[in-house]
Amino acid sequence: MAFESRGASALTGLFRYPIVQAPMAGGTSCPSLAAAVSEAGGLGFLAAGYKTPTAMREEIARTRALTDRPFGVNLFMPQPPVADPAAVDTYGQRLAGEAVRYGAPLGEPDQSRDDAYEAKVAALLEDPVAVVSFHFGCPDPAVLAAFAEAGTLTVVTATSAAEALAAQRAGADAVCVQGVEAGGHQGTHHDDAGADGTGVGLLTLLAEIRDAVTMPLIAAGGLMRGEQIAAVLAAGASAAQLGTAFLVCPESGAHDLHKRAMTDPLFTRTELTRAFSGRPARGLVNRFIREHGPYAPAAYPQVHHLTSGLRKAAAQAGDPQAMALWAGQGHRLARELPAGRLVEVLAAELDAARVSLTRGSELRGSET
């Protein structure tokens, strides 16, 4: 696919509705979900994070068999060495009791830090998709230029104006503006433990980034209703990205315990935690986060590898208290609808909100 322009029109030309399904790693953003969203007029996404290049190719093929509409693929950027390897060992010792509890050994933390990034980039350049987005950093300009040559639109997640500027200078086509309300991992370009707790809310962040860059913006963070989509579009975004809203859909690959937890009164709030992966990620507060979150080091993906077996064992045991229940702040607004129907409902809510805003503006104008 070749784009006639590399701006907002290239992005908005991919969908009927300005609704992007967030790429959620770990199996949630599977082909059935991405295809259903794209078929309904949104933009579906696959998450290549934690998958092998072969598995990524297979998911792309399965998605293409389900839809001929555009969809995207998300990649994790390679990570630098851990500043304090001893802290990972100490955290592993702390989790020894969890290994006994669930009968699952702790994982080997010294696994790959690059998530097979170069091989995945090569595969996507060889067999292009409509969009490739990047999390945990910004690719080199040469990589972004290669995707442009292949006809692929590129999106870089940013949690600050400085990160958005870096993406623009590198040659990205759009920025995904991720507010602190977002579920799952914050896509900060550099993991600074000293910045924990300093994230910016979506509407403020949108305003800051809109003033800093000229590229189209995709707003992400706690969005669950069409009225919220209308708000971020009015604030300057070209589209809205929703993850938690789609997590509970029947097409989602999320575990049933994860889906049910979204509206379970047992889980009263979300929190940014390093407990499961070593990077700040927002999830429903459960026993594991309460007991281990304060002690988790800044060590991604080492901590992710360390706890992977524990999380899987907890899910198999039917115990959500040691699962990574990633969720945005709007999780209680989740609606268990088929993904295509949810896109339609969100689009209808968006249209109604726009009509309401127009009427309100007209009424205010008539009063002056």
N, C-alpha and C positions, 0 to 999 in steps of 0.2 A: 504494500500500500504506500503510495507516495502522497505527501501533503503539499498542497499548493502554497500554503503559508505556514509559518512556524509560530503562530500566536494563538490568541483566544479562539479564533475561528477554527483552527486545526483541532483544538481540544473539543469545543462544543459540537463540531461536526461529527463526533464519534457517537453521540447519543441523542435520543429524542428528549429525554428529561435530564436535567443537571444533577443526576443522582449516581454517585460512584459507590460501588460496594467495596469496602476496605479489604485489602489483602491481609488475611489473618492466618499466620503460620501455625503449624501443628496439625493440619488436616481440616481445619474449619472451612477455609476457602477452597473448596473442591470443585471439580468441573461441573457438577450438577448445579451448584449454587451460582457460579460465575455465568454459566450459560443461561440460566433462568433469568438472571438480572439483565443481561444483555438482550435477550429475546424480548423482554418487557419494555425495553427502551432506555434502560440505564446503562452503566458501564461496569461489567463484571470483572473481577480480578482473581487470578491465581496467586498463591504465595509459594515461591520457590524456596524460601528459607527452611533449613533443616532437611531439605530433600537432595537427593543425588541428581546430577544432570540428566541421567537416564529417566528417573522418576518425573522430573520436570517435563521432559519431552513427551512422556507418555500422557501426562495430564493435559498438555497442550493439544495433543492429538484427540484425546477424549472430548475436550471442550469443543474442538472444531467439528466433531461428529454430532454435537448437540445443537450447535448454532453457527450460522454464517455471519453473525454480527461481530463487530470489534470487541475485543477484550484485552486485558492487560496482564502482565506478569511482574511480580515484585521480587527484587533481589536484596539480600543483606550485604553490606559492604564488609570487607575484611577488617579485622580488629587488631589493634596493636598489642604487644605483649603486656601481660599483667604487671603492674608496678610492684606488687608485693605477693609473690607466689606463696610465701609462708602463711599468709592470711587465708588462702584457699585450703591449705592443709588444716589449719585451725578450725575452719568452718566445717570441714569434713568430719573432724573429730566430734564436733558438736552434734552432727547429724547421725552419729553412730546409733543412737537409740531409735531413730526413725527407721534405719535399715533393719533393726531387729523387729520393730513393731510390724512392718509390712513384709518381712521376709524377702527383702530385695537388697542386693548389695549396692553400694554407692557406685556411681559411674566413674570412669577414668577422666579426670579433668583436662589432661594434656592431650586433647584431641585437636583436630584442625581448627584454626582460628579464621580461616578465609571462606568457609562454607562453599568451597569449590567455585568461588566467584568467577575466576577467569574462564573455567570450562563452561559455566552457564552463560557468560557473556558471549563466548564463541558460538555456542549453540543457538542463541537468540539472534545473532548476526547472520548465521547460516540459514535459519528458518525464522524470519521476522514475524513478530506479532504487532498489533496496533500500538501498544503502549508498553514501556518498561519503566517501572518506578524503582527508586533506591531508598533504603532505610539505613540508618546508622552512619551516614556520611555522604559525601559527594564524589562521584567518579571523576577520573582525569578528563580533561577536555577532549583528548583523543578518543576516549571511549564514547563520549556523548556525540562527537562528530561522526564516529562510525555508525552509530544508531541513526543519526540524521540521514546519512548517506543510504542506509538500508530502508528508509521510509518509516522509521519507528519514532513515535513521540516519546520524549523522556520527561520524567517527573522526579524531583528530589524532595524528600521530606525535610522540613525546616521547623525548628522550634524557637527561632529568633530571627531578627532582621539581618544579623550578620551572616547566619547560615543561608538565608535566602539570597543575599548578595553574592555569596560564594557560589551558589548554584547558578545564578545568572551569569556571572563572569566565566564560569566553566562551560557554559553553552547549553544548559538545560532548557527545555521548552516551557516548563511550568513548575510551580512549587506547590507541594502539599503542605499547607499551613496547619500544623498540629498543635492544638491547644492542650493545656494541662489536663483538661477534662477527659481526654481520649483514653479508651481502654487499651490494654496491652502495652507494648514497649514504647517509650518515648524515643523518637528518632533523632536524638541529639547527635551531632557530628563528632563530638568529643565527649567521652564520659568523664565528667568531673564530679567526684563525690562531694566536693565543696559546694556545688550548686544544687544539691538535693533540696527539694522544698521551695525552689525559687521559680518554678514554672509559671508561665503567663497564660491567662484565660484566653479563649479563642477570639472573642470579639476585639479585645485589646490587641492581641497579637496580629490579627488581620489588619487592623489600622496601622500598626507599626510597619508591617511588611509591605502593605500597599503603598506607603509613603517611601519605601526604600527601593523597590524594584518596579519594573515595567511589565514583567511577564504575567501571564494568567495565573490565578490562584485557585487552589482547591481547598476548601475549608474542612477541617476534621476536628472532632472533639465533642463528645456528648450529644451529638445530633440524633434525634429520634422521631421528630415530627416534621410535617411539611412547613409548619409555621416557623420552625427554627431554620429550615433551609431557606425560606424567604428572607429571614433576617440576615443570614450570612451573604446571600446574593446582594441584598441591599447594601451590605457593608463592603462590597467590592469583589467578592468571590465569583468565579465563573461556574463553579459547581460545588456540591457538598459531598463529602465522603462519610459514609456510615458503616460502622462495623458491628457494634453490639446489636443494632436494630436487625441485622441480618443473621446474627449468630443463632437465634432461636428458630429460624425457618426450618421446615422439614428437610430442605435440600442441603442445609449446612452439615458439614462433617464433624461438628462439635459433639463431644460426648453428651449423652442424655442428661447425666448429672450436672454438667456445665449449663446446659440449656435450662433445666428446671431451677437452678440456683439463681438465675437472673431475677426472678420474681418471688423467690422463696423468702418469707419474712424472717427466716433464721439469719439471713445475710443482710445486715442493715446498712452497710456502707462500703465504699471502695477506698483504696489507699495505694499510693505509689510505693512499691517495695522492690528490694533486690533479693528477696528471700529465695526465689526459684531460679533466677538466671544470673544474678550479679550485675544486672542493669536495671534502672528504674522502669517499672512496668505497673500499670494500674490494674488491680484485680479486687474481687470481693474479699473482704477481710475474713479469713478463717483461722483455725488453730495454728496452722503452720506459719502463717504470716505473723500472728501475734507472738509466737514463741521464738521464731528465728529471724524475722525481719530486721530487728535492731542490730543483729550481729553479722549480717551478710556483708561480705566485702564487695568492693567494686572490682569485679572479675568476671567479665563476660567474654566468651561463652563458657568459661571454665565451670562456673557454678551451674549453668544450664546443663552441662554434661554430667556434673556431679549428682544433680537431683532428678535427672530424667527417669531413671528406673523407679525411684520412689513415687513419682507422680503417676507413672503407669500402674504401679502396684496398688496405689490408693484407688485409682479408677476401677481396677479389676475387683477390688474389695468392696466397691460401692461406697467409698468414704470420700466425700468432697472436701473434708477438712485438711487434706494434704495434696489437693489438686490445685493447679494454677488456674483459677477461675477468672481469667481476664475479662474485664468489663469496664465500660465507660460510666461516667457519673449518672447518665440517664437510664441505667439498666432497668429500673422499675417500670419504665414506659415501654418495655419490650412487648411486641405483639406476635403471637405464634401464628403467622400467616405464611402461606406459600410465597416464595421470594417474588415471583411475578406479580402476585396480588399486592404484596407490600409496596412494590414500586408504583403500582397504579394508585394505591391509597395515598402514598406520599405525594405523588404528582397532583392528585385531586386536592389534598390539603394545601399544597403549594399554590395552586391556582386560586383557591378560596382566599388564602392569605393575601395574595396579590390584589384580588378584587377589593378586599377589605381595606388594604392600604390605599388603593386608588380612590375609593369612595371617601375615606377619611381625609385624604388630601383635597379632594374636590369640595368637601364640606367646609374645611378650614379656609379654602380659597374664597368660598361664597360669603364667609362671615367677615372678610376683610374689606 
